[in-house]
Amino acid sequence: MGHAHESNTKKIWIVLIILTVITGVEVWLGILKPDFLYLSNFLGTSWLNWIFIILTLLKAYFIAWSFMHLEGEKTWFRRAIVWTPIFLICFLVTLLLIEGGYIYDTLGPLVKW
């Protein structure tokens, strides 16, 4: 018995729509820059930056899930592929925010921003 070929057209359209919506939200927020998100501060940066970071991680996860075909893999393999970069990106963002805040506080009186 032969294996029937399944079309991925529906999956491709769903992925395109989801990624387009997330990108549209990012662009919309980047253009508008709402004051309550842009002028607030949470863990070293504005809420708007946190939203961009989270949406970018979400897009990266969804791209890996869809186009690297991780939905059909074993659970431990999916976790190893997805959670390792997410942890490293979160770690890098944390370090950049800490160091950026330190440099801003240290050089603030000396540099005209």
Buried (B, 14 or more C-beta within 10 A) or exposed (E): EEEEEEEEEEEEEEBEEBBEEBEEEBEEBEEEEEEEBEEEEEEBBBBBBBBBBEBBBEBBBBEBBBEEEBEEBEEEEBEEBBEEEEEEBEEEBEEEBEEEEEEEEEEEEEEEE
